[in-house]
Amino acid sequence: MRRYALLLLAAMVIVLFAPAAFAQGAGGGAEAIPNWVALAAGFGMAIASAGGAIGQGIATAHACEGLARNPGAEAAIRFALILGLVLIESMALYTFAIIFLKVK
Protein backbone atom coordinates (compact mmCIF):
# COMPACT_ATOMS: atom_id res chain seq x y z
CA MET A 1 0.00 0.00 0.00
CA ARG A 2 2.86 2.34 0.79
CA ARG A 3 4.33 1.80 -2.67
CA TYR A 4 1.07 2.95 -4.26
CA ALA A 5 1.03 6.03 -2.05
CA LEU A 6 4.55 6.93 -3.17
CA LEU A 7 3.60 6.32 -6.79
CA LEU A 8 0.54 8.56 -6.41
CA LEU A 9 2.66 11.26 -4.78
CA ALA A 10 5.20 11.11 -7.62
CA ALA A 11 2.42 11.34 -10.21
CA MET A 12 0.94 14.35 -8.43
CA VAL A 13 4.32 16.11 -8.36
CA ILE A 14 4.79 15.46 -12.08
CA VAL A 15 1.31 16.75 -12.89
CA LEU A 16 1.81 19.88 -10.79
CA PHE A 17 5.21 20.79 -12.21
CA ALA A 18 4.63 19.79 -15.85
CA PRO A 19 3.00 23.11 -16.89
CA ALA A 20 6.02 25.04 -15.61
CA ALA A 21 8.41 22.73 -17.42
CA PHE A 22 6.63 23.19 -20.75
CA ALA A 23 5.99 26.91 -20.41
CA GLN A 24 7.51 29.12 -23.06
CA GLY A 25 10.44 31.28 -22.06
CA ALA A 26 10.40 35.07 -22.08
CA GLY A 27 12.24 35.35 -25.39
CA GLY A 28 9.92 33.02 -27.27
CA GLY A 29 12.50 32.58 -30.00
CA ALA A 30 14.11 29.46 -31.40
CA GLU A 31 16.98 29.70 -28.92
CA ALA A 32 14.54 29.07 -26.05
CA ILE A 33 13.52 25.66 -27.41
CA PRO A 34 15.31 22.80 -25.63
CA ASN A 35 16.80 19.88 -27.53
CA TRP A 36 13.91 17.41 -27.22
CA VAL A 37 15.71 14.76 -29.23
CA ALA A 38 18.53 14.60 -26.69
CA LEU A 39 16.04 14.46 -23.82
CA ALA A 40 14.05 11.68 -25.48
CA ALA A 41 17.26 9.81 -26.27
CA GLY A 42 18.27 9.96 -22.63
CA PHE A 43 14.93 8.56 -21.53
CA GLY A 44 15.10 5.90 -24.24
CA MET A 45 18.54 4.75 -23.12
CA ALA A 46 17.41 4.66 -19.50
CA ILE A 47 14.41 2.51 -20.38
CA ALA A 48 16.52 0.20 -22.57
CA SER A 49 19.14 -0.18 -19.83
CA ALA A 50 16.54 -0.86 -17.15
CA GLY A 51 14.75 -3.41 -19.32
CA GLY A 52 18.00 -5.12 -20.21
CA ALA A 53 19.10 -5.28 -16.59
CA ILE A 54 15.80 -6.77 -15.49
CA GLY A 55 15.92 -9.31 -18.33
CA GLN A 56 19.49 -10.30 -17.51
CA GLY A 57 18.64 -10.72 -13.85
CA ILE A 58 15.66 -12.93 -14.62
CA ALA A 59 17.66 -15.01 -17.12
CA THR A 60 20.50 -15.53 -14.65
CA ALA A 61 18.12 -16.46 -11.85
CA HIS A 62 16.36 -19.03 -14.00
CA ALA A 63 19.67 -20.46 -15.23
CA CYS A 64 20.84 -20.91 -11.63
CA GLU A 65 17.53 -22.57 -10.80
CA GLY A 66 17.89 -24.88 -13.79
CA LEU A 67 21.44 -25.81 -12.78
CA ALA A 68 20.29 -26.57 -9.26
CA ARG A 69 17.54 -28.85 -10.54
CA ASN A 70 19.58 -30.61 -13.23
CA PRO A 71 23.37 -30.33 -12.87
CA GLY A 72 23.84 -32.75 -15.78
CA ALA A 73 22.54 -30.18 -18.26
CA GLU A 74 25.19 -27.64 -17.32
CA ALA A 75 26.63 -27.21 -20.81
CA ALA A 76 23.27 -26.67 -22.49
CA ILE A 77 22.08 -24.28 -19.80
CA ARG A 78 25.33 -22.30 -19.90
CA PHE A 79 25.15 -22.00 -23.71
CA ALA A 80 21.52 -20.86 -23.60
CA LEU A 81 22.30 -18.38 -20.81
CA ILE A 82 25.26 -16.81 -22.59
CA LEU A 83 23.35 -16.59 -25.87
CA GLY A 84 20.39 -14.99 -24.11
CA LEU A 85 22.59 -12.49 -22.26
CA VAL A 86 24.32 -11.52 -25.49
CA LEU A 87 21.00 -10.91 -27.23
CA ILE A 88 19.63 -8.91 -24.29
CA GLU A 89 22.76 -6.75 -24.11
CA SER A 90 22.78 -6.20 -27.86
CA MET A 91 19.34 -4.57 -27.67
CA ALA A 92 20.69 -1.95 -25.25
CA LEU A 93 23.73 -1.42 -27.49
CA TYR A 94 21.49 -0.97 -30.54
CA THR A 95 19.57 1.70 -28.62
CA PHE A 96 22.87 3.37 -27.74
CA ALA A 97 23.96 3.34 -31.40
CA ILE A 98 20.63 4.78 -32.57
CA ILE A 99 20.96 7.58 -30.02
CA PHE A 100 24.35 8.50 -31.46
CA LEU A 101 22.90 8.51 -34.96
CA LYS A 102 19.90 10.68 -34.04
CA VAL A 103 21.45 13.19 -31.61
CA LYS A 104 23.66 15.70 -33.34
Jmol script that loads the backbone (N, CA, C; Angstrom):
load data "model"
ATOM      1  N   MET A   1       0.822  -1.194   0.000  1.00  0.00           N
ATOM      2  CA  MET A   1       0.000   0.000   0.000  1.00  0.00           C
ATOM      3  C   MET A   1       0.866   1.258   0.000  1.00  0.00           C
ATOM      4  N   ARG A   2       1.997   1.181   0.717  1.00  0.00           N
ATOM      5  CA  ARG A   2       2.861   2.344   0.793  1.00  0.00           C
ATOM      6  C   ARG A   2       3.485   2.648  -0.575  1.00  0.00           C
ATOM      7  N   ARG A   3       3.756   1.600  -1.345  1.00  0.00           N
ATOM      8  CA  ARG A   3       4.328   1.802  -2.671  1.00  0.00           C
ATOM      9  C   ARG A   3       3.343   2.566  -3.565  1.00  0.00           C
ATOM     10  N   TYR A   4       2.064   2.245  -3.459  1.00  0.00           N
ATOM     11  CA  TYR A   4       1.070   2.948  -4.260  1.00  0.00           C
ATOM     12  C   TYR A   4       0.936   4.403  -3.827  1.00  0.00           C
ATOM     13  N   ALA A   5       1.087   4.654  -2.540  1.00  0.00           N
ATOM     14  CA  ALA A   5       1.025   6.030  -2.051  1.00  0.00           C
ATOM     15  C   ALA A   5       2.205   6.837  -2.592  1.00  0.00           C
ATOM     16  N   LEU A   6       3.394   6.235  -2.625  1.00  0.00           N
ATOM     17  CA  LEU A   6       4.553   6.934  -3.173  1.00  0.00           C
ATOM     18  C   LEU A   6       4.406   7.153  -4.681  1.00  0.00           C
ATOM     19  N   LEU A   7       3.837   6.174  -5.361  1.00  0.00           N
ATOM     20  CA  LEU A   7       3.600   6.317  -6.793  1.00  0.00           C
ATOM     21  C   LEU A   7       2.588   7.428  -7.070  1.00  0.00           C
ATOM     22  N   LEU A   8       1.539   7.498  -6.264  1.00  0.00           N
ATOM     23  CA  LEU A   8       0.545   8.555  -6.414  1.00  0.00           C
ATOM     24  C   LEU A   8       1.156   9.919  -6.129  1.00  0.00           C
ATOM     25  N   LEU A   9       2.003  10.003  -5.108  1.00  0.00           N
ATOM     26  CA  LEU A   9       2.660  11.261  -4.782  1.00  0.00           C
ATOM     27  C   LEU A   9       3.575  11.708  -5.917  1.00  0.00           C
ATOM     28  N   ALA A  10       4.335  10.772  -6.497  1.00  0.00           N
ATOM     29  CA  ALA A  10       5.204  11.107  -7.620  1.00  0.00           C
ATOM     30  C   ALA A  10       4.398  11.579  -8.822  1.00  0.00           C
ATOM     31  N   ALA A  11       3.274  10.927  -9.090  1.00  0.00           N
ATOM     32  CA  ALA A  11       2.422  11.343 -10.209  1.00  0.00           C
ATOM     33  C   ALA A  11       1.855  12.738  -9.970  1.00  0.00           C
ATOM     34  N   MET A  12       1.478  13.022  -8.742  1.00  0.00           N
ATOM     35  CA  MET A  12       0.944  14.353  -8.431  1.00  0.00           C
ATOM     36  C   MET A  12       2.006  15.425  -8.609  1.00  0.00           C
ATOM     37  N   VAL A  13       3.234  15.144  -8.202  1.00  0.00           N
ATOM     38  CA  VAL A  13       4.320  16.115  -8.364  1.00  0.00           C
ATOM     39  C   VAL A  13       4.584  16.362  -9.845  1.00  0.00           C
ATOM     40  N   ILE A  14       4.570  15.310 -10.633  1.00  0.00           N
ATOM     41  CA  ILE A  14       4.791  15.465 -12.077  1.00  0.00           C
ATOM     42  C   ILE A  14       3.681  16.294 -12.707  1.00  0.00           C
ATOM     43  N   VAL A  15       2.447  16.019 -12.325  1.00  0.00           N
ATOM     44  CA  VAL A  15       1.315  16.754 -12.894  1.00  0.00           C
ATOM     45  C   VAL A  15       1.348  18.217 -12.476  1.00  0.00           C
ATOM     46  N   LEU A  16       1.775  18.501 -11.258  1.00  0.00           N
ATOM     47  CA  LEU A  16       1.806  19.880 -10.791  1.00  0.00           C
ATOM     48  C   LEU A  16       2.935  20.690 -11.418  1.00  0.00           C
ATOM     49  N   PHE A  17       4.082  20.052 -11.677  1.00  0.00           N
ATOM     50  CA  PHE A  17       5.215  20.788 -12.211  1.00  0.00           C
ATOM     51  C   PHE A  17       5.341  20.713 -13.725  1.00  0.00           C
ATOM     52  N   ALA A  18       4.551  19.908 -14.393  1.00  0.00           N
ATOM     53  CA  ALA A  18       4.631  19.791 -15.846  1.00  0.00           C
ATOM     54  C   ALA A  18       4.306  21.095 -16.574  1.00  0.00           C
ATOM     55  N   PRO A  19       3.272  21.855 -16.169  1.00  0.00           N
ATOM     56  CA  PRO A  19       3.005  23.113 -16.891  1.00  0.00           C
ATOM     57  C   PRO A  19       4.185  24.080 -16.835  1.00  0.00           C
ATOM     58  N   ALA A  20       4.877  24.133 -15.707  1.00  0.00           N
ATOM     59  CA  ALA A  20       6.018  25.037 -15.611  1.00  0.00           C
ATOM     60  C   ALA A  20       7.173  24.550 -16.482  1.00  0.00           C
ATOM     61  N   ALA A  21       7.318  23.259 -16.612  1.00  0.00           N
ATOM     62  CA  ALA A  21       8.409  22.725 -17.421  1.00  0.00           C
ATOM     63  C   ALA A  21       8.185  22.981 -18.907  1.00  0.00           C
ATOM     64  N   PHE A  22       6.929  22.994 -19.345  1.00  0.00           N
ATOM     65  CA  PHE A  22       6.633  23.186 -20.752  1.00  0.00           C
ATOM     66  C   PHE A  22       6.252  24.621 -21.097  1.00  0.00           C
ATOM     67  N   ALA A  23       6.328  25.516 -20.143  1.00  0.00           N
ATOM     68  CA  ALA A  23       5.994  26.909 -20.406  1.00  0.00           C
ATOM     69  C   ALA A  23       7.041  27.531 -21.313  1.00  0.00           C
ATOM     70  N   GLN A  24       6.593  28.475 -22.130  1.00  0.00           N
ATOM     71  CA  GLN A  24       7.507  29.122 -23.063  1.00  0.00           C
ATOM     72  C   GLN A  24       8.305  30.180 -22.322  1.00  0.00           C
ATOM     73  N   GLY A  25       9.568  30.305 -22.692  1.00  0.00           N
ATOM     74  CA  GLY A  25      10.440  31.284 -22.061  1.00  0.00           C
ATOM     75  C   GLY A  25      10.062  32.702 -22.459  1.00  0.00           C
ATOM     76  N   ALA A  26      10.717  33.669 -21.837  1.00  0.00           N
ATOM     77  CA  ALA A  26      10.400  35.073 -22.077  1.00  0.00           C
ATOM     78  C   ALA A  26      10.753  35.499 -23.498  1.00  0.00           C
ATOM     79  N   GLY A  27      11.823  34.968 -24.048  1.00  0.00           N
ATOM     80  CA  GLY A  27      12.240  35.353 -25.391  1.00  0.00           C
ATOM     81  C   GLY A  27      11.282  34.843 -26.458  1.00  0.00           C
ATOM     82  N   GLY A  28      10.837  33.609 -26.317  1.00  0.00           N
ATOM     83  CA  GLY A  28       9.915  33.022 -27.267  1.00  0.00           C
ATOM     84  C   GLY A  28      10.542  32.675 -28.601  1.00  0.00           C
ATOM     85  N   GLY A  29      11.839  32.859 -28.741  1.00  0.00           N
ATOM     86  CA  GLY A  29      12.502  32.578 -30.003  1.00  0.00           C
ATOM     87  C   GLY A  29      12.941  31.130 -30.099  1.00  0.00           C
ATOM     88  N   ALA A  30      13.643  30.825 -31.172  1.00  0.00           N
ATOM     89  CA  ALA A  30      14.108  29.461 -31.402  1.00  0.00           C
ATOM     90  C   ALA A  30      15.193  29.059 -30.411  1.00  0.00           C
ATOM     91  N   GLU A  31      15.919  30.041 -29.868  1.00  0.00           N
ATOM     92  CA  GLU A  31      16.977  29.701 -28.922  1.00  0.00           C
ATOM     93  C   GLU A  31      16.427  29.233 -27.580  1.00  0.00           C
ATOM     94  N   ALA A  32      15.150  29.471 -27.314  1.00  0.00           N
ATOM     95  CA  ALA A  32      14.542  29.068 -26.050  1.00  0.00           C
ATOM     96  C   ALA A  32      14.034  27.627 -26.096  1.00  0.00           C
ATOM     97  N   ILE A  33      14.036  27.016 -27.274  1.00  0.00           N
ATOM     98  CA  ILE A  33      13.515  25.657 -27.409  1.00  0.00           C
ATOM     99  C   ILE A  33      14.592  24.661 -27.000  1.00  0.00           C
ATOM    100  N   PRO A  34      14.298  23.790 -26.036  1.00  0.00           N
ATOM    101  CA  PRO A  34      15.313  22.799 -25.631  1.00  0.00           C
ATOM    102  C   PRO A  34      15.466  21.709 -26.691  1.00  0.00           C
ATOM    103  N   ASN A  35      16.529  20.964 -26.589  1.00  0.00           N
ATOM    104  CA  ASN A  35      16.801  19.885 -27.529  1.00  0.00           C
ATOM    105  C   ASN A  35      16.000  18.656 -27.094  1.00  0.00           C
ATOM    106  N   TRP A  36      14.803  18.502 -27.623  1.00  0.00           N
ATOM    107  CA  TRP A  36      13.908  17.412 -27.216  1.00  0.00           C
ATOM    108  C   TRP A  36      14.429  16.059 -27.667  1.00  0.00           C
ATOM    109  N   VAL A  37      15.178  16.029 -28.752  1.00  0.00           N
ATOM    110  CA  VAL A  37      15.712  14.759 -29.234  1.00  0.00           C
ATOM    111  C   VAL A  37      16.706  14.194 -28.227  1.00  0.00           C
ATOM    112  N   ALA A  38      17.560  15.059 -27.686  1.00  0.00           N
ATOM    113  CA  ALA A  38      18.528  14.604 -26.691  1.00  0.00           C
ATOM    114  C   ALA A  38      17.827  14.145 -25.417  1.00  0.00           C
ATOM    115  N   LEU A  39      16.791  14.846 -25.017  1.00  0.00           N
ATOM    116  CA  LEU A  39      16.038  14.458 -23.824  1.00  0.00           C
ATOM    117  C   LEU A  39      15.341  13.114 -24.030  1.00  0.00           C
ATOM    118  N   ALA A  40      14.711  12.957 -25.174  1.00  0.00           N
ATOM    119  CA  ALA A  40      14.045  11.685 -25.478  1.00  0.00           C
ATOM    120  C   ALA A  40      15.054  10.551 -25.606  1.00  0.00           C
ATOM    121  N   ALA A  41      16.221  10.840 -26.155  1.00  0.00           N
ATOM    122  CA  ALA A  41      17.261   9.811 -26.274  1.00  0.00           C
ATOM    123  C   ALA A  41      17.750   9.369 -24.900  1.00  0.00           C
ATOM    124  N   GLY A  42      17.867  10.309 -23.993  1.00  0.00           N
ATOM    125  CA  GLY A  42      18.266   9.957 -22.632  1.00  0.00           C
ATOM    126  C   GLY A  42      17.249   9.061 -21.955  1.00  0.00           C
ATOM    127  N   PHE A  43      15.977   9.403 -22.097  1.00  0.00           N
ATOM    128  CA  PHE A  43      14.928   8.556 -21.527  1.00  0.00           C
ATOM    129  C   PHE A  43      14.892   7.188 -22.202  1.00  0.00           C
ATOM    130  N   GLY A  44      15.094   7.167 -23.520  1.00  0.00           N
ATOM    131  CA  GLY A  44      15.098   5.897 -24.237  1.00  0.00           C
ATOM    132  C   GLY A  44      16.228   4.991 -23.792  1.00  0.00           C
ATOM    133  N   MET A  45      17.402   5.567 -23.583  1.00  0.00           N
ATOM    134  CA  MET A  45      18.536   4.754 -23.125  1.00  0.00           C
ATOM    135  C   MET A  45      18.311   4.264 -21.706  1.00  0.00           C
ATOM    136  N   ALA A  46      17.696   5.087 -20.874  1.00  0.00           N
ATOM    137  CA  ALA A  46      17.409   4.658 -19.500  1.00  0.00           C
ATOM    138  C   ALA A  46      16.420   3.499 -19.485  1.00  0.00           C
ATOM    139  N   ILE A  47      15.401   3.585 -20.316  1.00  0.00           N
ATOM    140  CA  ILE A  47      14.409   2.508 -20.381  1.00  0.00           C
ATOM    141  C   ILE A  47      15.040   1.237 -20.941  1.00  0.00           C
ATOM    142  N   ALA A  48      15.871   1.380 -21.985  1.00  0.00           N
ATOM    143  CA  ALA A  48      16.523   0.201 -22.567  1.00  0.00           C
ATOM    144  C   ALA A  48      17.482  -0.446 -21.572  1.00  0.00           C
ATOM    145  N   SER A  49      18.217   0.369 -20.820  1.00  0.00           N
ATOM    146  CA  SER A  49      19.138  -0.183 -19.827  1.00  0.00           C
ATOM    147  C   SER A  49      18.396  -0.872 -18.693  1.00  0.00           C
ATOM    148  N   ALA A  50      17.310  -0.250 -18.235  1.00  0.00           N
ATOM    149  CA  ALA A  50      16.538  -0.859 -17.152  1.00  0.00           C
ATOM    150  C   ALA A  50      15.903  -2.168 -17.602  1.00  0.00           C
ATOM    151  N   GLY A  51      15.344  -2.182 -18.805  1.00  0.00           N
ATOM    152  CA  GLY A  51      14.746  -3.411 -19.318  1.00  0.00           C
ATOM    153  C   GLY A  51      15.773  -4.512 -19.521  1.00  0.00           C
ATOM    154  N   GLY A  52      16.934  -4.135 -20.028  1.00  0.00           N
ATOM    155  CA  GLY A  52      18.001  -5.118 -20.214  1.00  0.00           C
ATOM    156  C   GLY A  52      18.501  -5.680 -18.892  1.00  0.00           C
ATOM    157  N   ALA A  53      18.635  -4.819 -17.891  1.00  0.00           N
ATOM    158  CA  ALA A  53      19.105  -5.281 -16.586  1.00  0.00           C
ATOM    159  C   ALA A  53      18.098  -6.223 -15.932  1.00  0.00           C
ATOM    160  N   ILE A  54      16.832  -5.893 -16.050  1.00  0.00           N
ATOM    161  CA  ILE A  54      15.798  -6.773 -15.492  1.00  0.00           C
ATOM    162  C   ILE A  54      15.795  -8.117 -16.221  1.00  0.00           C
ATOM    163  N   GLY A  55      15.893  -8.069 -17.547  1.00  0.00           N
ATOM    164  CA  GLY A  55      15.924  -9.309 -18.328  1.00  0.00           C
ATOM    165  C   GLY A  55      17.135 -10.169 -18.014  1.00  0.00           C
ATOM    166  N   GLN A  56      18.288  -9.541 -17.847  1.00  0.00           N
ATOM    167  CA  GLN A  56      19.492 -10.303 -17.515  1.00  0.00           C
ATOM    168  C   GLN A  56      19.385 -10.915 -16.122  1.00  0.00           C
ATOM    169  N   GLY A  57      18.816 -10.179 -15.194  1.00  0.00           N
ATOM    170  CA  GLY A  57      18.642 -10.722 -13.853  1.00  0.00           C
ATOM    171  C   GLY A  57      17.708 -11.916 -13.827  1.00  0.00           C
ATOM    172  N   ILE A  58      16.612 -11.815 -14.560  1.00  0.00           N
ATOM    173  CA  ILE A  58      15.664 -12.930 -14.620  1.00  0.00           C
ATOM    174  C   ILE A  58      16.292 -14.142 -15.309  1.00  0.00           C
ATOM    175  N   ALA A  59      17.024 -13.911 -16.399  1.00  0.00           N
ATOM    176  CA  ALA A  59      17.663 -15.014 -17.118  1.00  0.00           C
ATOM    177  C   ALA A  59      18.697 -15.712 -16.245  1.00  0.00           C
ATOM    178  N   THR A  60      19.487 -14.937 -15.521  1.00  0.00           N
ATOM    179  CA  THR A  60      20.500 -15.527 -14.653  1.00  0.00           C
ATOM    180  C   THR A  60      19.864 -16.309 -13.511  1.00  0.00           C
ATOM    181  N   ALA A  61      18.806 -15.763 -12.940  1.00  0.00           N
ATOM    182  CA  ALA A  61      18.123 -16.461 -11.845  1.00  0.00           C
ATOM    183  C   ALA A  61      17.540 -17.789 -12.316  1.00  0.00           C
ATOM    184  N   HIS A  62      16.952 -17.789 -13.489  1.00  0.00           N
ATOM    185  CA  HIS A  62      16.360 -19.028 -14.002  1.00  0.00           C
ATOM    186  C   HIS A  62      17.434 -20.033 -14.418  1.00  0.00           C
ATOM    187  N   ALA A  63      18.572 -19.548 -14.891  1.00  0.00           N
ATOM    188  CA  ALA A  63      19.668 -20.463 -15.227  1.00  0.00           C
ATOM    189  C   ALA A  63      20.228 -21.111 -13.966  1.00  0.00           C
ATOM    190  N   CYS A  64      20.369 -20.328 -12.897  1.00  0.00           N
ATOM    191  CA  CYS A  64      20.835 -20.907 -11.625  1.00  0.00           C
ATOM    192  C   CYS A  64      19.841 -21.922 -11.096  1.00  0.00           C
ATOM    193  N   GLU A  65      18.563 -21.626 -11.233  1.00  0.00           N
ATOM    194  CA  GLU A  65      17.533 -22.572 -10.796  1.00  0.00           C
ATOM    195  C   GLU A  65      17.593 -23.856 -11.629  1.00  0.00           C
ATOM    196  N   GLY A  66      17.787 -23.704 -12.927  1.00  0.00           N
ATOM    197  CA  GLY A  66      17.892 -24.877 -13.794  1.00  0.00           C
ATOM    198  C   GLY A  66      19.113 -25.723 -13.481  1.00  0.00           C
ATOM    199  N   LEU A  67      20.233 -25.060 -13.162  1.00  0.00           N
ATOM    200  CA  LEU A  67      21.436 -25.807 -12.782  1.00  0.00           C
ATOM    201  C   LEU A  67      21.248 -26.533 -11.456  1.00  0.00           C
ATOM    202  N   ALA A  68      20.521 -25.926 -10.547  1.00  0.00           N
ATOM    203  CA  ALA A  68      20.288 -26.567  -9.257  1.00  0.00           C
ATOM    204  C   ALA A  68      19.394 -27.796  -9.411  1.00  0.00           C
ATOM    205  N   ARG A  69      18.451 -27.713 -10.338  1.00  0.00           N
ATOM    206  CA  ARG A  69      17.541 -28.852 -10.538  1.00  0.00           C
ATOM    207  C   ARG A  69      18.172 -29.978 -11.350  1.00  0.00           C
ATOM    208  N   ASN A  70      19.004 -29.601 -12.342  1.00  0.00           N
ATOM    209  CA  ASN A  70      19.580 -30.610 -13.226  1.00  0.00           C
ATOM    210  C   ASN A  70      21.041 -30.266 -13.522  1.00  0.00           C
ATOM    211  N   PRO A  71      21.959 -30.664 -12.646  1.00  0.00           N
ATOM    212  CA  PRO A  71      23.371 -30.334 -12.874  1.00  0.00           C
ATOM    213  C   PRO A  71      23.961 -31.005 -14.117  1.00  0.00           C
ATOM    214  N   GLY A  72      23.330 -32.058 -14.599  1.00  0.00           N
ATOM    215  CA  GLY A  72      23.838 -32.750 -15.779  1.00  0.00           C
ATOM    216  C   GLY A  72      23.679 -31.951 -17.062  1.00  0.00           C
ATOM    217  N   ALA A  73      22.788 -30.994 -17.065  1.00  0.00           N
ATOM    218  CA  ALA A  73      22.539 -30.180 -18.260  1.00  0.00           C
ATOM    219  C   ALA A  73      23.308 -28.864 -18.206  1.00  0.00           C
ATOM    220  N   GLU A  74      24.441 -28.877 -17.526  1.00  0.00           N
ATOM    221  CA  GLU A  74      25.189 -27.638 -17.318  1.00  0.00           C
ATOM    222  C   GLU A  74      25.634 -26.993 -18.623  1.00  0.00           C
ATOM    223  N   ALA A  75      26.128 -27.774 -19.548  1.00  0.00           N
ATOM    224  CA  ALA A  75      26.635 -27.207 -20.806  1.00  0.00           C
ATOM    225  C   ALA A  75      25.516 -26.559 -21.625  1.00  0.00           C
ATOM    226  N   ALA A  76      24.386 -27.220 -21.719  1.00  0.00           N
ATOM    227  CA  ALA A  76      23.271 -26.672 -22.490  1.00  0.00           C
ATOM    228  C   ALA A  76      22.710 -25.419 -21.829  1.00  0.00           C
ATOM    229  N   ILE A  77      22.609 -25.445 -20.502  1.00  0.00           N
ATOM    230  CA  ILE A  77      22.081 -24.276 -19.797  1.00  0.00           C
ATOM    231  C   ILE A  77      23.041 -23.103 -19.908  1.00  0.00           C
ATOM    232  N   ARG A  78      24.352 -23.374 -19.787  1.00  0.00           N
ATOM    233  CA  ARG A  78      25.334 -22.302 -19.900  1.00  0.00           C
ATOM    234  C   ARG A  78      25.306 -21.683 -21.296  1.00  0.00           C
ATOM    235  N   PHE A  79      25.205 -22.512 -22.333  1.00  0.00           N
ATOM    236  CA  PHE A  79      25.150 -22.002 -23.707  1.00  0.00           C
ATOM    237  C   PHE A  79      23.901 -21.136 -23.914  1.00  0.00           C
ATOM    238  N   ALA A  80      22.754 -21.618 -23.448  1.00  0.00           N
ATOM    239  CA  ALA A  80      21.518 -20.856 -23.600  1.00  0.00           C
ATOM    240  C   ALA A  80      21.577 -19.553 -22.810  1.00  0.00           C
ATOM    241  N   LEU A  81      22.184 -19.588 -21.625  1.00  0.00           N
ATOM    242  CA  LEU A  81      22.299 -18.381 -20.812  1.00  0.00           C
ATOM    243  C   LEU A  81      23.190 -17.348 -21.487  1.00  0.00           C
ATOM    244  N   ILE A  82      24.346 -17.763 -21.959  1.00  0.00           N
ATOM    245  CA  ILE A  82      25.260 -16.810 -22.593  1.00  0.00           C
ATOM    246  C   ILE A  82      24.655 -16.242 -23.870  1.00  0.00           C
ATOM    247  N   LEU A  83      24.015 -17.085 -24.659  1.00  0.00           N
ATOM    248  CA  LEU A  83      23.353 -16.594 -25.871  1.00  0.00           C
ATOM    249  C   LEU A  83      22.250 -15.597 -25.530  1.00  0.00           C
ATOM    250  N   GLY A  84      21.457 -15.902 -24.525  1.00  0.00           N
ATOM    251  CA  GLY A  84      20.392 -14.990 -24.111  1.00  0.00           C
ATOM    252  C   GLY A  84      20.934 -13.675 -23.585  1.00  0.00           C
ATOM    253  N   LEU A  85      21.999 -13.722 -22.780  1.00  0.00           N
ATOM    254  CA  LEU A  85      22.587 -12.491 -22.258  1.00  0.00           C
ATOM    255  C   LEU A  85      23.177 -11.635 -23.366  1.00  0.00           C
ATOM    256  N   VAL A  86      23.771 -12.274 -24.354  1.00  0.00           N
ATOM    257  CA  VAL A  86      24.322 -11.518 -25.487  1.00  0.00           C
ATOM    258  C   VAL A  86      23.206 -10.823 -26.255  1.00  0.00           C
ATOM    259  N   LEU A  87      22.117 -11.514 -26.494  1.00  0.00           N
ATOM    260  CA  LEU A  87      20.995 -10.910 -27.231  1.00  0.00           C
ATOM    261  C   LEU A  87      20.343  -9.785 -26.437  1.00  0.00           C
ATOM    262  N   ILE A  88      20.216  -9.961 -25.126  1.00  0.00           N
ATOM    263  CA  ILE A  88      19.633  -8.908 -24.292  1.00  0.00           C
ATOM    264  C   ILE A  88      20.534  -7.672 -24.300  1.00  0.00           C
ATOM    265  N   GLU A  89      21.832  -7.885 -24.142  1.00  0.00           N
ATOM    266  CA  GLU A  89      22.756  -6.751 -24.108  1.00  0.00           C
ATOM    267  C   GLU A  89      22.845  -6.068 -25.460  1.00  0.00           C
ATOM    268  N   SER A  90      22.706  -6.820 -26.535  1.00  0.00           N
ATOM    269  CA  SER A  90      22.778  -6.203 -27.862  1.00  0.00           C
ATOM    270  C   SER A  90      21.614  -5.243 -28.095  1.00  0.00           C
ATOM    271  N   MET A  91      20.472  -5.497 -27.503  1.00  0.00           N
ATOM    272  CA  MET A  91      19.344  -4.573 -27.674  1.00  0.00           C
ATOM    273  C   MET A  91      19.657  -3.217 -27.048  1.00  0.00           C
ATOM    274  N   ALA A  92      20.289  -3.215 -25.872  1.00  0.00           N
ATOM    275  CA  ALA A  92      20.687  -1.946 -25.255  1.00  0.00           C
ATOM    276  C   ALA A  92      21.767  -1.254 -26.084  1.00  0.00           C
ATOM    277  N   LEU A  93      22.693  -2.022 -26.653  1.00  0.00           N
ATOM    278  CA  LEU A  93      23.730  -1.422 -27.488  1.00  0.00           C
ATOM    279  C   LEU A  93      23.160  -0.856 -28.784  1.00  0.00           C
ATOM    280  N   TYR A  94      22.151  -1.518 -29.350  1.00  0.00           N
ATOM    281  CA  TYR A  94      21.490  -0.969 -30.539  1.00  0.00           C
ATOM    282  C   TYR A  94      20.808   0.361 -30.201  1.00  0.00           C
ATOM    283  N   THR A  95      20.183   0.435 -29.048  1.00  0.00           N
ATOM    284  CA  THR A  95      19.568   1.696 -28.624  1.00  0.00           C
ATOM    285  C   THR A  95      20.636   2.769 -28.492  1.00  0.00           C
ATOM    286  N   PHE A  96      21.772   2.426 -27.905  1.00  0.00           N
ATOM    287  CA  PHE A  96      22.874   3.372 -27.744  1.00  0.00           C
ATOM    288  C   PHE A  96      23.373   3.853 -29.102  1.00  0.00           C
ATOM    289  N   ALA A  97      23.495   2.947 -30.070  1.00  0.00           N
ATOM    290  CA  ALA A  97      23.956   3.337 -31.405  1.00  0.00           C
ATOM    291  C   ALA A  97      22.945   4.229 -32.104  1.00  0.00           C
ATOM    292  N   ILE A  98      21.666   3.943 -31.960  1.00  0.00           N
ATOM    293  CA  ILE A  98      20.633   4.779 -32.567  1.00  0.00           C
ATOM    294  C   ILE A  98      20.638   6.170 -31.966  1.00  0.00           C
ATOM    295  N   ILE A  99      20.890   6.264 -30.670  1.00  0.00           N
ATOM    296  CA  ILE A  99      20.964   7.575 -30.021  1.00  0.00           C
ATOM    297  C   ILE A  99      22.102   8.391 -30.639  1.00  0.00           C
ATOM    298  N   PHE A 100      23.245   7.773 -30.863  1.00  0.00           N
ATOM    299  CA  PHE A 100      24.354   8.497 -31.456  1.00  0.00           C
ATOM    300  C   PHE A 100      24.059   8.915 -32.896  1.00  0.00           C
ATOM    301  N   LEU A 101      23.256   8.144 -33.600  1.00  0.00           N
ATOM    302  CA  LEU A 101      22.898   8.513 -34.962  1.00  0.00           C
ATOM    303  C   LEU A 101      21.885   9.653 -34.994  1.00  0.00           C
ATOM    304  N   LYS A 102      20.980   9.689 -34.025  1.00  0.00           N
ATOM    305  CA  LYS A 102      19.904  10.684 -34.044  1.00  0.00           C
ATOM    306  C   LYS A 102      20.293  12.006 -33.379  1.00  0.00           C
ATOM    307  N   VAL A 103      21.070  11.952 -32.315  1.00  0.00           N
ATOM    308  CA  VAL A 103      21.447  13.185 -31.614  1.00  0.00           C
ATOM    309  C   VAL A 103      22.662  13.790 -32.297  1.00  0.00           C
ATOM    310  N   LYS A 104      22.571  15.032 -32.601  1.00  0.00           N
ATOM    311  CA  LYS A 104      23.657  15.698 -33.338  1.00  0.00           C
ATOM    312  C   LYS A 104      24.760  16.130 -32.406  1.00  0.00           C
TER     313      LYS A 104
END
end "model"
wireframe off; spacefill off
backbone 0.3
color backbone group
